[in-house]
Structures are given as C-alpha cells and as structure tokens.
Amino acid sequence: MAWTDRHCRFLHRLISPNALLFTEMVTTGALLHGGQWHLLEHAPEEYPLALQLGGNQPKDLAACSQRAAAMGFTEINLNVGCPSDRVQKGTFGACLMLNPELVADCIKAMRDACDIPVTVKCRLGVDQQDTDELLLNFIDTVAAGGCETFYIHARKAILGGLTPAQNRSIPPLQPWRAEQIKQQRPDLRIMVNGGIDCVDTAMAHLRWADGIMIGRAAYHQPMLLAAMERALYQTQNLLDLIAVIDQYLIYMQKQLDQGTRLSVMTRHLLHCCGGMPGARRFRQILSDSQQLKRNELSLVHEALTHIFNRAA
C-alpha cells in the first residue's frame, strides 16, 4: 500500500512489457464509503493490470469488482494476507484466513458480478493456525467458491507483536508448503511470493509453480524486472535504464502539465540507480522537499547529471 500507485506502475511497465502489474491494495470502504474512486485510475499502458481489493463483505466486494471490470482491469485479486493493524481492525486481510467460508462467499459474489478472473492472495496461515491441514482446507474451501488462482506468500502471518514490515521477514519462508499445495491440487494455478530477489530463485520456483509474484524486490531493484522479462519471455530490445528514465521523464512532464505533483512521481526513481556512482547524491536531490515544491522537471535533470554525467 502507498507504493505501487499509477506512476510506479507506468515506470515498471516501461521496464517489463509482459509482467502482470498489481495496484496497491484498495479497500472497499475507501471506494464505496470514502468515494475514493480515483485510486482506481490507471493508464491503458499499464495493462495487463490487476486490482487488489481488501474487504470482507461479499456485496461490497461484488460492487467494486463490477465497476473495476468496467474500467478495464485484467484481474481482481482479494487480499487475505495483509497483517497490518489497520487491516485487522477492519477484520479483513490475513484475518480472513481464519474464516475460509466467508472468503469463499466473497469470491463467489465477485465472480458473479464480473467477467474477469478473480484470484486470492494469502499466507500459509495465521499465528498458530498454520498447519498443512488448515492451509489445504482454506484452499479447497475458497476454490469451491470459484477461485482457480492463488498467490501464496510462503510465510505465515503473525497478527500480534509484529509490524507489517517484520511480518515480511521474521516468519520463515516455507515455499515447499506452497509446492505441496500444487502437488495436491494440480488443477489450481499456484503462484509463489516471498523472498524472490533474483532470476535464479525465480527459475527454481518455476520448476513447479505456475507463476511468481515479486513485491519489495521489484520496487527496490526495478531493473530486476528487465532481467526477469528476458529470462521468462525472451523479450528482445528492452529499454535500458537510460531509455527507461528518458521515457519516464516524458511521462512526468505530461503529468506535471495536468497538475500532478512532482514528488509523487520522483519517489519511484529513488531506487533505480542503486549501487551506481553518484546514486547517493541522486537520491538526496530527489528527496529535497523544498526543491520538489517547485514542481520543475529540471530538478530531475540535475539529479541525473550525478549518475550519467549528463541531463537525461
């Protein structure tokens, strides 16, 4: 949440033409009661694009799914893996793994409301409720509701005592348990998520998984997506980093002309040049809140001189 907004996704699409991109998780409450439909705004260039929803009321999820399908989304994903306190208070996210029948009802309502795939992102379990039997029961129950594709973050969620950040690293990864689900239910599409930060790890998982989902690594190492694209799709003539940034600069100028703030777009560039000479100064310039208020693209050009010794 608050990471893969429409500007981030446009940048990632420049890097990888074929990856299925995901929105940040958007709650049904924000849409239906908060009127924040702008959270679903996107550009056609982002396709294929999945909307990730958070919620626990079948009727509300169905209403949001119907509208999302009409807006052109490729897929709708129900998140039942997020462990944040705010999500727990709303009784959705990872909490829902403890109520597979409700998740199945939600999936059925969403599928009845739209004609695009409806999928689920989950964990291996919650707190002490994380046995193989409980996981398989969850998968079977939700599959009976009409879900054919599961994105499994191969860790359990710990809802008491850990922050969301800690929940992404402290519970140990157990990808073999996701593989076991695939072996037991070969008719389902099983995608694995968690700890995938290089091509070798991805290819090892793809010996059994139907796909891989990458979160933090895609954000902190954006050009990893290009390496994945080459390995998985044999895509030729991908844009190199300079070309990606040049195209993003064109996009940023168009957005500035439409009233978008520069800071909401430059923050997605901060990790693009990690490890390169001048990267620290690049980040410092693009993190200067006072300079960013000018909303002038010249600031980005200045930052780029410290990386490429030229204004892009």
C-alpha positions as CSV (number, residue, x, y, z in Angstrom):
1,M,0.0,0.0,0.0
2,A,1.2,3.5,-0.9
3,W,3.9,2.1,-3.1
4,T,2.6,0.7,-6.4
5,D,0.5,3.7,-7.5
6,R,-0.2,4.5,-11.1
7,H,3.1,6.4,-11.5
8,C,5.1,3.5,-10.2
9,R,3.2,1.1,-12.4
10,F,3.8,3.2,-15.5
11,L,7.6,3.1,-14.7
12,H,7.5,-0.6,-14.2
13,R,5.7,-1.2,-17.4
14,L,8.5,0.6,-19.3
15,I,10.9,-1.9,-17.8
16,S,8.8,-5.0,-18.3
17,P,6.3,-5.2,-21.2
18,N,4.7,-8.6,-20.0
19,A,4.6,-8.7,-16.2
20,L,1.1,-8.6,-14.7
21,L,1.2,-5.5,-12.6
22,F,-0.8,-5.0,-9.4
23,T,-2.3,-2.0,-7.8
24,E,-1.7,-1.2,-4.2
25,M,-4.4,-2.8,-2.0
26,V,-7.6,-0.7,-2.2
27,T,-10.3,-1.2,0.4
28,T,-13.9,-1.5,-0.4
29,G,-14.6,1.1,2.3
30,A,-12.4,3.7,0.7
31,L,-14.2,3.2,-2.6
32,L,-17.8,2.8,-1.5
33,H,-17.9,4.9,1.6
34,G,-15.0,7.2,1.1
35,G,-15.7,7.9,-2.6
36,Q,-12.0,7.5,-3.4
37,W,-12.6,6.0,-6.9
38,H,-9.5,8.0,-8.1
39,L,-7.5,5.1,-6.5
40,L,-8.6,3.0,-9.5
41,E,-7.3,5.5,-12.1
42,H,-4.8,4.0,-14.5
43,A,-3.4,4.3,-18.0
44,P,-4.0,1.7,-20.7
45,E,-0.3,1.4,-21.0
46,E,-0.3,-0.4,-17.6
47,Y,-2.2,-3.5,-18.9
48,P,-2.2,-6.3,-18.0
49,L,-3.2,-4.9,-14.6
50,A,-4.8,-6.5,-11.6
51,L,-6.7,-4.6,-9.0
52,Q,-6.1,-5.8,-5.4
53,L,-9.1,-5.3,-3.1
54,G,-9.4,-5.5,0.6
55,G,-12.7,-6.2,2.3
56,N,-14.9,-8.8,3.9
57,Q,-18.4,-8.1,2.7
58,P,-19.5,-10.1,-0.4
59,K,-21.9,-7.4,-1.5
60,D,-19.4,-4.6,-1.3
61,L,-16.6,-6.6,-3.0
62,A,-19.1,-7.5,-5.8
63,A,-20.0,-3.8,-6.3
64,C,-16.3,-2.8,-6.5
65,S,-15.5,-5.8,-8.8
66,Q,-18.2,-4.9,-11.2
67,R,-17.0,-1.3,-11.5
68,A,-13.4,-2.4,-11.8
69,A,-14.2,-4.8,-14.6
70,A,-16.0,-2.0,-16.5
71,M,-12.8,0.2,-16.0
72,G,-10.7,-2.4,-17.9
73,F,-8.8,-4.2,-15.2
74,T,-7.4,-7.6,-16.3
75,E,-7.9,-9.4,-12.9
76,I,-9.3,-8.7,-9.5
77,N,-7.3,-10.1,-6.5
78,L,-8.7,-10.4,-3.0
79,N,-6.0,-9.8,-0.4
80,V,-6.3,-12.2,2.6
81,G,-2.7,-11.9,3.5
82,C,-2.1,-8.4,4.8
83,P,-1.2,-8.4,8.5
84,S,-1.4,-4.6,9.4
85,D,-3.1,-3.4,12.5
86,R,-5.5,-1.2,10.5
87,V,-6.5,-4.1,8.3
88,Q,-7.0,-6.3,11.4
89,K,-9.3,-3.7,12.9
90,G,-11.4,-3.8,9.8
91,T,-11.5,-7.6,10.1
92,F,-10.1,-8.3,6.6
93,G,-6.7,-9.1,5.2
94,A,-4.9,-12.0,6.9
95,C,-7.7,-12.3,9.5
96,L,-9.9,-13.8,6.8
97,M,-7.8,-16.9,6.5
98,L,-9.4,-17.9,9.8
99,N,-12.8,-17.8,8.0
100,P,-12.5,-19.6,4.7
101,E,-16.2,-19.9,4.3
102,L,-16.6,-16.2,4.2
103,V,-13.7,-15.8,1.8
104,A,-15.5,-18.4,-0.5
105,D,-18.7,-16.3,-0.3
106,C,-16.7,-13.2,-1.2
107,I,-15.2,-14.9,-4.2
108,K,-18.5,-16.2,-5.4
109,A,-20.1,-12.8,-5.2
110,M,-17.2,-11.2,-7.0
111,R,-17.2,-13.8,-9.8
112,D,-21.0,-13.4,-10.2
113,A,-20.5,-9.6,-10.5
114,C,-17.8,-9.5,-13.2
115,D,-16.5,-11.5,-16.2
116,I,-12.8,-11.2,-15.4
117,P,-10.6,-13.6,-13.3
118,V,-11.0,-13.3,-9.5
119,T,-8.0,-14.5,-7.5
120,V,-6.8,-14.7,-3.9
121,K,-3.5,-13.7,-2.3
122,C,-3.0,-15.4,1.0
123,R,-0.3,-16.6,3.5
124,L,0.4,-20.1,4.8
125,G,-1.6,-19.5,7.9
126,V,-2.2,-17.1,10.8
127,D,-0.4,-17.3,14.2
128,Q,-0.7,-20.8,15.4
129,Q,-3.4,-21.7,12.8
130,D,-0.8,-22.7,10.2
131,T,-0.8,-26.4,9.8
132,D,-0.8,-28.1,6.4
133,E,-4.3,-29.4,7.0
134,L,-5.7,-25.9,7.7
135,L,-4.0,-24.5,4.7
136,L,-5.3,-27.2,2.4
137,N,-8.8,-26.7,3.9
138,F,-8.6,-23.0,3.2
139,I,-7.5,-23.6,-0.4
140,D,-10.2,-26.2,-1.0
141,T,-13.0,-24.1,0.6
142,V,-12.1,-21.0,-1.4
143,A,-11.6,-23.0,-4.6
144,A,-15.2,-24.3,-4.1
145,G,-16.3,-20.7,-4.2
146,G,-14.8,-20.3,-7.7
147,C,-11.2,-19.3,-7.2
148,E,-8.8,-21.0,-9.5
149,T,-5.7,-19.0,-8.9
150,F,-3.9,-18.4,-5.5
151,Y,-0.9,-16.2,-4.9
152,I,0.7,-17.7,-1.8
153,H,3.1,-15.6,0.3
154,A,5.1,-18.5,1.6
155,R,5.1,-17.3,5.2
156,K,2.5,-17.3,7.9
157,A,1.2,-14.0,9.3
158,I,1.7,-13.2,12.9
159,L,-1.0,-10.8,13.9
160,G,0.1,-10.0,17.4
161,G,3.5,-8.4,18.2
162,L,5.0,-7.9,14.7
163,T,4.7,-4.9,12.5
164,P,3.8,-5.4,8.8
165,A,7.5,-4.9,7.9
166,Q,8.5,-7.6,10.4
167,N,5.8,-9.9,9.0
168,R,7.6,-9.7,5.7
169,S,10.9,-11.0,7.1
170,I,10.6,-12.6,10.6
171,P,8.2,-15.5,9.9
172,P,10.4,-18.0,8.0
173,L,9.8,-18.6,4.3
174,Q,8.5,-22.1,3.6
175,P,8.0,-22.3,-0.2
176,W,7.9,-26.1,-0.1
177,R,4.5,-25.8,1.5
178,A,3.1,-23.9,-1.5
179,E,4.7,-26.5,-3.7
180,Q,2.9,-29.2,-1.7
181,I,-0.4,-27.5,-2.4
182,K,0.4,-27.5,-6.1
183,Q,1.2,-31.2,-5.9
184,Q,-2.1,-31.9,-4.1
185,R,-4.2,-29.7,-6.3
186,P,-2.6,-29.7,-9.7
187,D,-5.8,-28.3,-11.3
188,L,-5.3,-25.0,-9.4
189,R,-2.9,-22.2,-10.5
190,I,-0.5,-21.6,-7.7
191,M,1.8,-18.6,-7.7
192,V,4.5,-18.2,-5.1
193,N,5.5,-15.0,-3.4
194,G,8.2,-14.1,-0.9
195,G,12.0,-13.7,-1.0
196,I,12.3,-13.7,-4.8
197,D,15.0,-11.3,-5.4
198,C,17.0,-12.8,-8.4
199,V,16.4,-14.7,-11.6
200,D,17.9,-17.9,-10.2
201,T,15.4,-18.0,-7.3
202,A,12.5,-17.3,-9.7
203,M,13.5,-20.0,-12.1
204,A,13.9,-22.5,-9.3
205,H,10.3,-21.8,-8.2
206,L,9.0,-22.1,-11.7
207,R,10.0,-25.7,-11.9
208,W,6.8,-26.3,-10.0
209,A,4.9,-23.1,-9.7
210,D,2.5,-21.6,-12.3
211,G,4.0,-18.2,-11.7
212,I,5.9,-15.9,-9.3
213,M,4.9,-12.7,-7.6
214,I,7.5,-10.1,-6.7
215,G,6.9,-7.3,-4.3
216,R,9.7,-5.4,-2.5
217,A,12.4,-6.6,-4.8
218,A,10.6,-5.1,-7.8
219,Y,10.4,-1.7,-6.0
220,H,13.9,-1.6,-4.6
221,Q,15.5,-3.1,-7.7
222,P,13.3,-2.0,-10.5
223,M,15.7,-3.2,-13.3
224,L,15.3,-6.8,-11.8
225,L,12.1,-6.8,-13.8
226,A,14.1,-6.5,-17.0
227,A,16.2,-9.5,-16.1
228,M,13.0,-11.4,-15.3
229,E,11.5,-10.4,-18.6
230,R,14.5,-11.7,-20.5
231,A,14.6,-14.9,-18.7
232,L,10.9,-15.7,-18.8
233,Y,9.7,-14.2,-22.1
234,Q,13.0,-13.9,-24.1
235,T,11.9,-10.4,-24.8
236,Q,14.2,-8.6,-27.2
237,N,15.1,-4.9,-27.4
238,L,14.1,-4.0,-23.8
239,L,14.8,-0.4,-22.8
240,D,18.0,0.1,-20.8
241,L,18.0,2.2,-17.7
242,I,18.8,5.5,-19.5
243,A,16.0,4.9,-22.0
244,V,13.5,4.0,-19.3
245,I,14.3,7.2,-17.4
246,D,14.0,9.2,-20.6
247,Q,10.6,7.8,-21.3
248,Y,9.5,8.4,-17.7
249,L,10.7,12.0,-18.0
250,I,8.3,12.5,-20.9
251,Y,5.5,10.9,-18.8
252,M,6.4,13.2,-15.8
253,Q,6.2,16.3,-17.9
254,K,2.8,15.4,-19.2
255,Q,1.6,14.7,-15.7
256,L,3.0,18.0,-14.4
257,D,1.1,19.8,-17.2
258,Q,-2.0,18.1,-15.8
259,G,-1.4,19.3,-12.3
260,T,0.3,16.2,-10.8
261,R,2.9,17.0,-8.1
262,L,6.5,16.1,-9.0
263,S,7.2,14.4,-5.6
264,V,4.7,11.7,-6.2
265,M,6.5,10.6,-9.3
266,T,10.1,11.2,-8.4
267,R,9.9,8.9,-5.3
268,H,9.7,5.9,-7.6
269,L,13.0,6.8,-9.2
270,L,14.9,6.7,-6.0
271,H,15.9,3.1,-6.2
272,C,16.5,2.9,-9.9
273,C,20.2,3.8,-9.7
274,G,21.2,1.9,-6.6
275,G,24.8,0.9,-6.4
276,M,25.8,3.2,-9.2
277,P,28.4,6.0,-8.7
278,G,26.6,9.2,-7.7
279,A,23.5,7.3,-6.5
280,R,23.5,8.9,-3.1
281,R,23.6,12.4,-4.4
282,F,20.9,11.4,-6.9
283,R,18.6,10.3,-4.1
284,Q,19.4,13.4,-2.0
285,I,18.4,15.8,-4.7
286,L,15.2,13.9,-5.5
287,S,14.4,13.8,-1.8
288,D,14.7,17.6,-1.2
289,S,11.2,18.5,-0.2
290,Q,11.8,22.2,-0.7
291,Q,13.1,21.8,-4.2
292,L,10.4,19.4,-5.1
293,K,7.7,22.0,-4.3
294,R,8.9,23.9,-7.4
295,N,7.4,21.2,-9.5
296,E,10.0,21.7,-12.1
297,L,11.5,18.8,-14.1
298,S,14.8,20.5,-14.1
299,L,15.4,19.0,-10.6
300,V,15.3,15.5,-12.1
301,H,17.7,16.5,-14.8
302,E,20.1,17.9,-12.2
303,A,19.9,14.7,-10.2
304,L,20.7,12.6,-13.3
305,T,23.9,14.5,-14.0
306,H,25.3,12.8,-11.0
307,I,24.6,9.4,-12.5
308,F,25.1,9.7,-16.2
309,N,27.2,12.9,-16.2
310,R,24.5,14.5,-18.4
311,A,21.0,15.8,-18.2
312,A,18.8,12.9,-19.5
